[in-house]
Amino acid sequence: MIALVNGSPKKNGSNSGVLLDFLEKHLAGEEILRFQLNTWNISPEVLDDLTRAERIVFSLPLYVDGLPSHFAQNLLALEGILKPRMVFGIVNCGFYEGSQAKHALGMLKFWAEAQGAIFGAGLGIGAGGGSSQLPEPSVIKQLAQAVLETHATDNFIYYQPPFPRWAYKATAEMGWRYQARQNGLKPRDLDWKFDPKSDNP
């Protein structure tokens, strides 16, 4: 059994979930269970299902170069209980460079090996914020093959979108300006900086 675990704190519409959707399409014929860990506590039912998984794929967003705090708490709850054969990881980030996920993937690998599991592979997905609008990253199929073959590459694979960094930056800034207007702000408000000496909040 393969467990696909969405570690995003979002209840709906997460990019971590989109990447698992891409992956699941390449795992046809396998028994798949999908889980979402978006709270601080794991239910006994989910714990029981996860302990039966032979392969687990965690998909999560990058938070300050590391794991989201609620997800780290869930990993602690799984310690000593979860002993799958193999663990895989997908970390998406808002940075253009997928290599920004290096440290978060390292944390996940360290945790897996501390449980006596084999860390199969890790994907660092750049421009993760646009996963739902961009084509499927080519490395997803590569990860699926490793999962299906229970093959451990024991390394991290990084992915950048198939267009220039400046284009991604320009698109992201356009999105931020749109969100600012939607929330009653002006584009120049995005340049606001906190002044600790000022009386104004």
N, C-alpha and C positions, 0 to 999 in steps of 0.2 A: 504494500500500500504506500502511496505517495501522499504526503500532507503538504498542501500549499498554504502557507501562513502569511496573511497580510498584517504587517506590523505597524501600519499607519494609524495615527490617532483619529483620522477622519472616519466617520461612520459610512459615508458614501462618496463616490467619485474620486477616490484617491488614485494617484499615479502608480502607487505600489500595486494596487488591484489591477490596473490596466496591464502592467507588465506580467502579472500572473495569468491574466487572460491570454496574452500572447503565448506564454509558455505552455499553458494547458492544451492549446491547439496541437502542439507537437507531442503530446503524451497520450495519444489515442490508444485505446486498448488496455490502459492501466487503470487500476482502482484508485480514484482520486478523491480526496476529502479536502474541502476548502474551509479555512478557519480565518477569523478576524480577531486580532488581539488589539483592541483599541481602548481598553480600560486597564486599571491597575491590578485587577484580579482575574484569574482564570477559573472558569467554572469547573466543578468536578467532572462533568460530562466531557468537556473539551480535553481536560487532562487525561482522562481515560482513553479517548480516541488517539491523542498524540503519542501515548506510550505504545500503541500498536503499530505506529508508522515505522516502516523500514527506511524510508528516505523522506527527509523534510527539507522543503525549500522556504526560506524566510525572505520576504520582500518588504523593504521598509525605506523611509526617507532618511536622508542625512540631517542630523541636528547638531549644529556647532561641531562639525568634524567627528561626531560620534553617534551613538545610538539614542533614539528618543528615550526619555527617562522611564515612561510607562513600559516600554518594550524591555528595557534592561531589568526592570522589576519582574516582568514575566519570566525572563530567563532565569532569574534567581529562584523563582517558584518551581521551575522545571528541573533544577539541579538535584541530582540523586534519584530522579524519577525517570527522566527521559534518556533512553539509551538506544537511539536509532543506529542503523548501520552507517548512514551517511547524512551529512548536513551540507546544504548549499545556501548561498546568500546572494540576494540582489539588493544593492543599495543605490537609490536614485538621488540625484542632487540637482539643485538649481544652477550650479556652476556649469559652464560649458564643458570643462574637462572632467571626464569620468574618474580620473585618478584622484580627485578630491575625496573619493569614498575610501581611499586606501586604509585609513586608520579605523574607520567603522567596520570594514570587512575584517581587519586584523583582530578587532575585539570579538567579533562573532566566531572567527576561527579559533581563537584562544579558548573561548567558552566551550565550543564543541569538543575540542581535544581534551579539555579538562573533564568532560563527561565520558571520555573513552570512545567518542565517536570519531569517524573519519570525516575530515572537511574535504568535500569533493571539489568545489570551485566557488569563486565569488565573482560577481559582475558589478562593476562600478559604472553606472549609467549617467553620463553627462546630459545636461538639458532635460533632466527628468520632469521638470514642470510642464513640459510640452508633450509628454508621452501620449496623451489622448489625441493630440492633433498630428503627431509625427508618425511616419511608417514604423513598422516593427523593427527594433534594433537587430542587426544581423547576428549579434552574439547570443540572442535568445535561443536560436536553433542550436547553437553550439552547446549551450548549457543543457538544453533538453536531451541532446545526445549523451552527455555525460551522466545525466540522471537516469536515462533508460538503460544505459550500459553499466550502471553503478561504477563509473570510471572516475577515479580521482586524479584531477590535474594538479591539485594542491597549489594552485596559484590564483592570482587575481587577473581578470580580463577587464580592460577599460574600453569604454565606447564614447565617442563624440558624435554628434549629429552630422549628417552628410552635407553640411553647408558651412560657410565661414563663421568664425567667432564673432566678427563685427555684425553679421546679419542676425545672429541669435541675440546679441546685446541690444540691437536696435528694436527687434521685435519685443523683447522683454520690457524695454523702457516704454514702448507704446502701450503695452498692456498695463503697466503701472499707472500711466497717465489716465488711461480709461477708468481704472479702478478708483483713482483719486476723484475724478469727476462724479462717478457713481456714488461716492460717499461725501459729496458736498465740498470737496477740496479743489484747489487750483494746482496745476502742474508745478508751480513754483513752491508750493507747500512741501513737495517731496525733498526739497533742499534744506528744509528746516533742521537746525542743529540745536541741541539742548545747551543752554548756557547756565551753568550752576551759579553764576554771580547775578543772574537776572532775577527780578521779582516776579516776572511773568512765567507761568508754567509752560 
